[in-house]
Amino acid sequence: MAIVNENSVLEFYLTEMDRDSISFLRNKTAFKKDIRKYIENLRDAENMNEKIEVSKKLWKILFEAAMSYIDPDKRGYDELFKYFDEYVEFEELIFASDSFYRDHTVHCLWVYFLGEYITKAEEYKFLFKNALNEVQLLKGMKCFVDKLGKSNEDLKYVLDELSKTTEFEDSIKCVAAITHDLGYPLKKINKINKSIGKILPYFSVQDYNEFSFQFNNIQKSNIDSFIDFLSNDLQYNISAKDDNNRDELNMLFDKIFVIENGYIFGLQERWEEILQETEINKLEDVLKSNIMLKFNRANYIRYCSDFEEYEHGIMSAFLLMRVVKTFTNSKFSYGNNSDIKAHDLDYCGICSKQDILKAISDHTSSSYNITGIEDVSSILTFIDELEEFSRISRANQSRQYVSEFCKTDIYVENEVFNIDFIFDNEKLDNLDPERAFKGRCKRFLTLFNIPKLNDNLKLRLRCIGKLSYDNNIYSLEIRNKYAKISINDEEKNIPQYLKGRQFYSREEYEKL
């Protein structure tokens, strides 16, 4: 076990760069040189101002390298970078207005680097078992479909596009991580209004107009299109050409694939030897594939609610969609949802950009929950909750910036993913480990869908007090149909402890 901090994740990332394991930096000598330089500068920076200046440069070059790997269209980059500079300046204003406000400028970079550390380090691979299985299944499907003739060109095209999407995974995770909080300033407008309202009466100013904003009708049509884009999923389907062929196709599929409860989980061993040439030809006659656009109404309602509340995740995604032209330049034509031609779509581009926008939107969506760490949304949301070691704040009475809210220890023990937040900073006047713990409990118990949690996802989160006034160990354990809160190994009733009727007791979780 080792404390995870800025240096450890940066050193890991530099090693990954040396191993050439970051797809969007392969054969990109200029990008790698500049990124390495800024990472080393960030690692060696001694004060907050220096860190912020380096972070601004590193943020921009990471975005350019990652996003241009997905699509070479760079229109809107300069406008986005100009906004980012304004965003950093605005964050200084928020720091002044809120003594408990915590940094987001540098935080976004640390979410990215910590995410690379967690997703690529060997000891944490078990967390992403389902995602890795999907990659293997895709490879198997490609191998199988390559045996088929030209009558399945659409399916071959889609599988090729999906393979490209896996190649873009590093870029997708990078862009989502570093842009996920760009909409945060909108959440703080009311806070600033209240501060102004307290000052003006001293100057006999009793009547003033608060800053407010709203979207006009033309913008609302763009918003509707944006939310509609988030709520539609491109899906491909493999089925029998007609009902008479269904039994025959199922029999052939049983020879090729590992199928459980109607879902394909992989290829049978030695399937090529088992499947005869005549049967491969038969598949040509009975197999069809099509692409569908599936509308998710539950997500549509969720995203509409988030936008109405100006949740900073979906506002960040909306900013990207509006400013960076690559998010609106993909070829996307279709007649109706059941008759979509593969070559009328930029399938890979649409899916990759959708993944970025969905992940950013989902990370602050109150109705979003996680059953496993297996896609970009769940990875970003999970890592965002873990990242604590860089959160600069002014959370003390001396108005000094505090660079270490708590230490972070992440490790695996008996296939349980452990997160220890260690509170030992006596310089913070009002550091409260139990308050932080209760906040984490409320977030984790609503974020994770405990009744449906994947078996490979087992978590233990602890807030460990090492202070003169608090040396308790606060613990939350989560796995499928199980949640337990304890303090110094003494179990607590969850609803009573958190004072919330939306939570269940340990016994109730087991029965869900």
Phi and psi in degrees as a GROMACS rama.xvg file:
@    title "Ramachandran Plot"
@    xaxis  label "Phi"
@    yaxis  label "Psi"
@TYPE xy
-147.79  145.265  ALA-2
-64.6538  129.626  ILE-3
-90.5651  122.653  VAL-4
-142.01  -173.369  ASN-5
-55.643  -47.2489  GLU-6
-63.7401  -41.2106  ASN-7
-66.3552  -41.1261  SER-8
-74.0884  -33.0601  VAL-9
-68.3804  -41.6508  LEU-10
-63.5285  -38.8227  GLU-11
-61.6084  -43.5996  PHE-12
-65.093  -41.2122  TYR-13
-61.825  -37.6686  LEU-14
-65.3107  -41.5597  THR-15
-62.6011  -36.9365  GLU-16
-63.3009  -41.7438  MET-17
-64.4045  -33.6833  ASP-18
-79.6449  -6.35774  ARG-19
60.823  35.7908  ASP-20
-91.6518  -5.01131  SER-21
-95.7093  108.889  ILE-22
-58.7695  -40.8867  SER-23
-76.8076  -2.86957  PHE-24
-108.114  -1.02141  LEU-25
-66.0412  131.461  ARG-26
61.3236  22.2081  ASN-27
-114.234  73.4384  LYS-28
-59.694  -44.26  THR-29
-65.3572  -45.5144  ALA-30
-60.9174  -46.215  PHE-31
-61.8912  -40.1224  LYS-32
-62.8176  -47.6692  LYS-33
-68.5191  -41.5869  ASP-34
-63.4945  -42.83  ILE-35
-60.6594  -43.4915  ARG-36
-61.4941  -46.2092  LYS-37
-69.9953  -34.954  TYR-38
-63.4494  -43.6465  ILE-39
-65.3153  -38.3432  GLU-40
-64.9009  -40.6229  ASN-41
-64.9936  -41.6591  LEU-42
-62.3212  -36.1576  ARG-43
-93.5118  -5.79006  ASP-44
-63.0471  138.152  ALA-45
-102.87  -19.0694  GLU-46
-133.131  166.571  ASN-47
-65.6738  -42.3874  MET-48
-59.7775  -41.1876  ASN-49
-65.0023  -40.9526  GLU-50
-61.1948  -42.3951  LYS-51
-65.834  -42.5145  ILE-52
-63.855  -41.7341  GLU-53
-67.1527  -41.0979  VAL-54
-60.9601  -38.087  SER-55
-60.5133  -42.1649  LYS-56
-70.2545  -43.077  LYS-57
-65.7731  -40.1104  LEU-58
-57.6293  -47.3772  TRP-59
-66.508  -41.3727  LYS-60
-74.7796  -32.2653  ILE-61
-65.1803  -43.4727  LEU-62
-61.1594  -46.6044  PHE-63
-61.0662  -45.7319  GLU-64
-64.6496  -44.9224  ALA-65
-73.4393  -46.39  ALA-66
-71.9934  -38.2739  MET-67
-71.3807  -17.627  SER-68
-70.8013  -33.8814  TYR-69
-75.1904  -43.0522  ILE-70
-149.879  125.317  ASP-71
-70.5735  -7.53455  PRO-72
-68.453  111.689  ASP-73
-103.859  10.4413  LYS-74
-59.7932  130.611  ARG-75
97.729  -10.4195  GLY-76
-60.3926  -45.4674  TYR-77
-62.5937  -39.4516  ASP-78
-66.3866  -40.5881  GLU-79
-63.4931  -43.117  LEU-80
-66.9714  -34.3232  PHE-81
-65.1638  -42.5226  LYS-82
-60.8909  -41.4594  TYR-83
-61.1165  -39.8966  PHE-84
-61.8852  -42.5888  ASP-85
-65.9685  -37.159  GLU-86
-60.2336  -43.6027  TYR-87
-64.5618  -42.5221  VAL-88
-63.1459  -41.9878  GLU-89
-64.6775  -33.1199  PHE-90
-64.3877  -30.8506  GLU-91
-61.7474  -39.0154  GLU-92
-65.264  -40.6309  LEU-93
-65.8923  -39.5205  ILE-94
-55.3671  -41.3522  PHE-95
-69.9551  -28.2727  ALA-96
-90.8827  -13.7252  SER-97
-141.443  109.134  ASP-98
-68.2673  -15.6517  SER-99
-107.791  9.36804  PHE-100
-68.3006  141.777  TYR-101
-119.007  144.223  ARG-102
-53.6136  141.498  ASP-103
-121.362  -20.001  HIS-104
-60.8851  -57.4893  THR-105
-78.0204  -31.3225  VAL-106
-53.6906  -41.9859  HIS-107
-61.268  -37.853  CYS-108
-66.7452  -40.8244  LEU-109
-68.0575  -32.8553  TRP-110
-60.9707  -41.8568  VAL-111
-64.1028  -49.7575  TYR-112
-67.0082  -39.2392  PHE-113
-65.8911  -37.9606  LEU-114
-61.3559  -41.3973  GLY-115
-63.5578  -38.9352  GLU-116
-63.435  -46.9821  TYR-117
-71.2054  -42.4237  ILE-118
-78.5289  -19.3032  THR-119
-111.961  -17.3809  LYS-120
-70.4246  137.925  ALA-121
-60.0756  -37.338  GLU-122
-69.1888  -15.3475  GLU-123
-104.715  7.03085  TYR-124
-60.9225  -29.2517  LYS-125
-62.0334  -25.7313  PHE-126
-64.1282  -28.7852  LEU-127
-109.039  28.6599  PHE-128
-55.5033  -47.1116  LYS-129
-66.0201  -39.0106  ASN-130
-65.6899  -40.3411  ALA-131
-66.2273  -36.652  LEU-132
-62.8407  -37.1566  ASN-133
-65.476  -38.0587  GLU-134
-63.6648  -44.0976  VAL-135
-64.4987  -39.2163  GLN-136
-62.5044  -42.0125  LEU-137
-61.1762  -43.1527  LEU-138
-61.9357  -41.2194  LYS-139
-64.3935  -42.0323  GLY-140
-61.9971  -41.3621  MET-141
-62.3796  -43.158  LYS-142
-60.5462  -41.9199  CYS-143
-67.7892  -47.9858  PHE-144
-68.0234  -29.342  VAL-145
-61.0623  -19.6368  ASP-146
-78.1415  -17.4171  LYS-147
-86.5987  162.543  LEU-148
-84.5945  -166.419  GLY-149
-70.1112  -15.9929  LYS-150
-66.0747  -11.3239  SER-151
-117.371  36.6929  ASN-152
-63.2214  -36.7853  GLU-153
-61.2841  -43.4413  ASP-154
-64.9565  -41.0277  LEU-155
-61.7009  -41.336  LYS-156
-62.3163  -46.1652  TYR-157
-62.7181  -42.9948  VAL-158
-65.4342  -36.9411  LEU-159
-62.8303  -41.8385  ASP-160
-66.055  -38.6874  GLU-161
-66.3639  -35.8076  LEU-162
-63.9676  -39.5372  SER-163
-63.3599  -36.4541  LYS-164
-62.4345  -39.1185  THR-165
-65.7696  -32.0409  THR-166
-67.7784  -27.137  GLU-167
-87.6442  1.04009  PHE-168
-56.9502  -42.8806  GLU-169
-60.4878  -40.6203  ASP-170
-66.813  -43.2732  SER-171
-60.2177  -46.8776  ILE-172
-63.9683  -38.0486  LYS-173
-66.0254  -52.2212  CYS-174
-62.0306  -43.3471  VAL-175
-61.0925  -43.4007  ALA-176
-66.9064  -46.5388  ALA-177
-79.9764  -13.6755  ILE-178
-109.118  1.14219  THR-179
-68.6405  -16.3487  HIS-180
-114.66  16.4967  ASP-181
-63.8373  -25.1455  LEU-182
-87.751  6.82267  GLY-183
-61.6628  -35.6979  TYR-184
-54.3456  -32.8144  PRO-185
-61.9695  -30.2392  LEU-186
-70.3096  -18.1958  LYS-187
-102.704  2.25693  LYS-188
-59.4641  -45.1448  ILE-189
-62.5082  -37.4712  ASN-190
-61.3948  -43.0842  LYS-191
-68.2705  -39.9446  ILE-192
-57.1592  -43.2453  ASN-193
-63.7883  -39.5389  LYS-194
-64.5946  -41.5563  SER-195
-64.1639  -42.2587  ILE-196
-61.1164  -27.4596  GLY-197
-79.4778  -25.1678  LYS-198
-86.5627  -44.557  ILE-199
-58.6882  -36.8776  LEU-200
-57.6784  -27.0412  PRO-201
-66.7139  -17.1083  TYR-202
-104.588  19.0926  PHE-203
63.7687  21.9389  SER-204
-93.522  104.544  VAL-205
-99.2896  -20.8867  GLN-206
-124.962  116.517  ASP-207
-147.968  157.561  TYR-208
-96.2713  121.129  ASN-209
-69.216  148.721  GLU-210
-66.0129  130.581  PHE-211
-144.603  166.387  SER-212
-151.637  154.117  PHE-213
-156.075  156.358  GLN-214
-90.5653  140.572  PHE-215
-84.0958  178.572  ASN-216
-63.5494  -37.9361  ASN-217
-64.3165  -42.452  ILE-218
-66.2202  -32.7674  GLN-219
-63.1909  -33.4267  LYS-220
-66.9401  -36.1476  SER-221
-66.4292  -39.2618  ASN-222
-63.8136  -43.8254  ILE-223
-60.3627  -42.5608  ASP-224
-64.3407  -39.3204  SER-225
-62.7135  -48.5409  PHE-226
-66.845  -36.4302  ILE-227
-61.9551  -40.3007  ASP-228
-62.6672  -40.9724  PHE-229
-66.6567  -27.1462  LEU-230
-95.23  -0.973679  SER-231
-109.278  133.533  ASN-232
-114.903  131.755  ASP-233
-79.4831  127.213  LEU-234
-132.998  146.071  GLN-235
-111.973  148.068  TYR-236
-130.876  135.235  ASN-237
-114.462  124.758  ILE-238
-153.171  177.041  SER-239
-76.3237  148.983  ALA-240
-64.3116  -34.6554  LYS-241
-153.315  172.858  ASP-242
-60.1474  -32.0386  ASP-243
-65.9281  -22.812  ASN-244
-95.2587  -4.61484  ASN-245
-63.7575  -47.5437  ARG-246
-63.6211  -39.164  ASP-247
-65.7289  -41.5977  GLU-248
-65.5796  -42.4242  LEU-249
-60.4603  -40  ASN-250
-64.213  -42.5172  MET-251
-67.9239  -38.8267  LEU-252
-64.7997  -35.476  PHE-253
-61.0824  -28.7072  ASP-254
-78.4385  -25.2094  LYS-255
-97.7115  -43.4449  ILE-256
-114.689  155.109  PHE-257
-87.4538  114.291  VAL-258
-120.582  127.914  ILE-259
-131.464  126.031  GLU-260
52.2524  37.1886  ASN-261
84.5491  -2.02352  GLY-262
-108.15  140.993  TYR-263
-85.349  125.307  ILE-264
-110.117  -10.0612  PHE-265
163.571  -175.359  GLY-266
-94.9229  145.099  LEU-267
-66.8066  145.536  GLN-268
-63.5662  138.28  GLU-269
57.9568  32.5586  ARG-270
-60.7304  -32.4774  TRP-271
-66.3074  -32.2987  GLU-272
-74.6358  -35.2753  GLU-273
-73.0044  -40.5884  ILE-274
-80.0717  121.71  LEU-275
-82.2072  159.731  GLN-276
-58.5991  -38.9694  GLU-277
-64.5135  -32.6692  THR-278
-73.9004  -34.7458  GLU-279
-62.1045  -42.7482  ILE-280
-63.3225  -36.3616  ASN-281
-63.3428  -37.5962  LYS-282
-58.3328  -34.4199  LEU-283
-57.4491  -35.5781  GLU-284
-82.0337  -29.561  ASP-285
-107.534  -12.193  VAL-286
-95.913  139.199  LEU-287
-137.417  155.7  LYS-288
-135.577  148.078  SER-289
-149.115  159.231  ASN-290
-107.121  136.11  ILE-291
-127.289  149.769  MET-292
-105.454  110.428  LEU-293
-103.749  120.513  LYS-294
-87.7178  126.783  PHE-295
-102.694  97.8762  ASN-296
-66.0926  -35.1638  ARG-297
-60.9999  -43.3769  ALA-298
-65.5165  -38.2674  ASN-299
-59.5806  -46.5719  TYR-300
-63.7646  -41.288  ILE-301
-62.7044  -46.0449  ARG-302
-68.0116  -36.6675  TYR-303
-61.1818  -43.3109  CYS-304
-63.2249  -43.1651  SER-305
-62.1439  -41.4507  ASP-306
-66.4628  -40.8576  PHE-307
-59.745  -35.0301  GLU-308
-87.8181  2.29539  GLU-309
53.908  38.8244  TYR-310
-57.6804  133.796  GLU-311
-70.4453  -18.4043  HIS-312
-66.1276  -55.4436  GLY-313
-68.3763  -28.4013  ILE-314
-69.8123  -33.8809  MET-315
-63.8983  -43.8866  SER-316
-64.5467  -40.9836  ALA-317
-62.9823  -39.325  PHE-318
-59.6434  -46.9733  LEU-319
-60.2915  -46.1123  LEU-320
-61.014  -37.8198  MET-321
-78.1926  -37.3916  ARG-322
-92.344  -44.1569  VAL-323
-92.4677  114.887  VAL-324
-67.8099  -21.7638  LYS-325
-60.647  -23.5948  THR-326
-78.0848  -8.52722  PHE-327
-125.731  11.158  THR-328
-105.031  2.62625  ASN-329
-73.3015  141.599  SER-330
-69.8443  124.225  LYS-331
-151.073  80.8136  PHE-332
-120.751  140.119  SER-333
-161.172  152.771  TYR-334
-82.9583  -57.5637  GLY-335
-145.618  169.098  ASN-336
-63.8031  -20.5804  ASN-337
-100.734  1.78353  SER-338
-138.366  66.9906  ASP-339
-105.518  125.247  ILE-340
-88.3272  130.689  LYS-341
-56.9745  -40.5817  ALA-342
-79.8662  -0.389078  HIS-343
-90.5555  3.68334  ASP-344
-124.867  144.234  LEU-345
-90.1388  76.4398  ASP-346
-57.2396  -48.4226  TYR-347
-65.2895  -44.3397  CYS-348
-62.9345  -44.3854  GLY-349
-61.8401  -48.8866  ILE-350
-63.5315  -41.8347  CYS-351
-64.7121  -46.265  SER-352
-69.996  -35.7962  LYS-353
-63.4074  -42.6255  GLN-354
-57.665  -42.2574  ASP-355
-62.9593  -50.796  ILE-356
-66.5139  -38.0602  LEU-357
-66.7058  -44.0688  LYS-358
-60.8672  -44.8533  ALA-359
-62.1823  -43.4958  ILE-360
-67.9748  -40.7502  SER-361
-67.5748  -28.2419  ASP-362
-67.469  -18.0458  HIS-363
-117.842  10.5781  THR-364
-80.8033  120.625  SER-365
-66.3139  -23.8071  SER-366
-92.9768  -5.29185  SER-367
-76.7718  135.463  TYR-368
-139.25  166.393  ASN-369
-118.011  131.274  ILE-370
-105.57  -19.6093  THR-371
-165.372  159.18  GLY-372
-91.1776  87.4414  ILE-373
-140.943  1.28324  GLU-374
-145.265  177.734  ASP-375
-64.2104  -38.5842  VAL-376
-61.982  -47.8752  SER-377
-68.4514  -36.5772  SER-378
-64.7155  -50.0435  ILE-379
-60.5339  -46.7075  LEU-380
-63.6545  -42.0471  THR-381
-65.7233  -48.1466  PHE-382
-65.3955  -36.5903  ILE-383
-60.2377  -34.2268  ASP-384
-74.0135  -25.9172  GLU-385
-82.4373  -29.7172  LEU-386
-72.5903  105.054  GLU-387
-127.55  -20.117  GLU-388
-72.9889  -11.1076  PHE-389
-112.73  5.51036  SER-390
-78.173  91.7552  ARG-391
-65.7052  137.129  ILE-392
-146.752  174.651  SER-393
-112.809  34.6781  ARG-394
-79.1258  57.3382  ALA-395
-155.207  174.111  ASN-396
-84.1517  -10.7588  GLN-397
-91.6754  2.3547  SER-398
62.985  16.4749  ARG-399
-89.8123  145.787  GLN-400
-73.0829  133.771  TYR-401
-107.186  122.802  VAL-402
-95.871  -4.58963  SER-403
-138.097  96.584  GLU-404
-70.9285  -44.2553  PHE-405
-161.209  162.366  CYS-406
-88.0972  156.814  LYS-407
-124.166  129.585  THR-408
-122.833  118.701  ASP-409
-120.368  128.511  ILE-410
-160.267  166.217  TYR-411
-111.992  135.304  VAL-412
-144.444  117.19  GLU-413
53.7708  44.6978  ASN-414
62.1701  21.9278  GLU-415
-109.737  130.165  VAL-416
-83.8482  116.799  PHE-417
-105.097  133.817  ASN-418
-124.621  113.844  ILE-419
-109.918  120.811  ASP-420
-101.369  117.391  PHE-421
-105.952  117.754  ILE-422
-102.104  106.597  PHE-423
-139.238  16.6394  ASP-424
-91.325  96.8137  ASN-425
-71.7105  -10.429  GLU-426
-72.7105  -21.2681  LYS-427
-81.6674  121.07  LEU-428
-67.6497  -31.5665  ASP-429
-126.75  34.7629  ASN-430
-68.8219  127.213  LEU-431
-131.301  94.4432  ASP-432
-58.2298  -37.7782  PRO-433
-68.9695  -37.8298  GLU-434
-62.8134  -43.7239  ARG-435
-62.4316  -39.4778  ALA-436
-64.2072  -45.0835  PHE-437
-61.7762  -38.3194  LYS-438
-62.224  -41.1925  GLY-439
-66.289  -41.0018  ARG-440
-60.5742  -47.8418  CYS-441
-61.3998  -40.3336  LYS-442
-68.5557  -47.9538  ARG-443
-68.4085  -38.108  PHE-444
-72.1265  -19.827  LEU-445
-97.6857  -28.7452  THR-446
-73.4256  -42.6415  LEU-447
-90.7844  130.405  PHE-448
-82.8455  84.0865  ASN-449
-59.5762  -40.4843  ILE-450
-63.9902  -24.0788  PRO-451
-117.712  16.7887  LYS-452
-65.6036  136.851  LEU-453
-58.872  146.333  ASN-454
-64.538  -26.9394  ASP-455
-82.0473  -5.20393  ASN-456
-103.437  100.773  LEU-457
-126.254  126.31  LYS-458
-124.792  145.769  LEU-459
-134.961  119.715  ARG-460
-111.66  130.846  LEU-461
-128.851  138.787  ARG-462
-107.929  116.318  CYS-463
-108.54  115.373  ILE-464
-85.1816  124.301  GLY-465
-126.939  57.956  LYS-466
-124.172  160.155  LEU-467
-63.1492  -26.146  SER-468
-108.748  -1.25834  TYR-469
-157.986  106.338  ASP-470
-121.36  35.345  ASN-471
-86.3566  159.953  ASN-472
-115.249  113.349  ILE-473
-100.172  126.884  TYR-474
-130.128  136.26  SER-475
-124.961  126.009  LEU-476
-116.154  134.143  GLU-477
-135.414  134.438  ILE-478
-157.587  -175.745  ARG-479
-55.6177  122.409  ASN-480
57.5096  29.3977  LYS-481
-148.666  130.776  TYR-482
-147.458  135.781  ALA-483
-144.009  133.063  LYS-484
-114.38  133.918  ILE-485
-145.08  153.94  SER-486
-124.648  119.433  ILE-487
51.7789  44.1956  ASN-488
69.1625  6.89551  ASP-489
-97.3979  115.917  GLU-490
-68.3642  142.969  GLU-491
-115.669  148.753  LYS-492
-73.0869  120.25  ASN-493
-61.3451  -52.2309  ILE-494
-61.318  -38.9179  PRO-495
-68.1639  -43.2761  GLN-496
-65.9211  -41.7837  TYR-497
-89.1971  -5.60181  LEU-498
52.5909  50.6542  LYS-499
-142.695  129.063  GLY-500
-77.6605  -11.8186  ARG-501
-79.4549  -6.80712  GLN-502
-101.255  161.731  PHE-503
-115.346  160.62  TYR-504
-77.0988  167.383  SER-505
-57.1238  -42.3016  ARG-506
-65.5615  -36.2136  GLU-507
-70.9264  -37.8294  GLU-508
-60.494  -36.62  TYR-509
-65.2678  -22.9938  GLU-510
-97.001  -5.00617  LYS-511
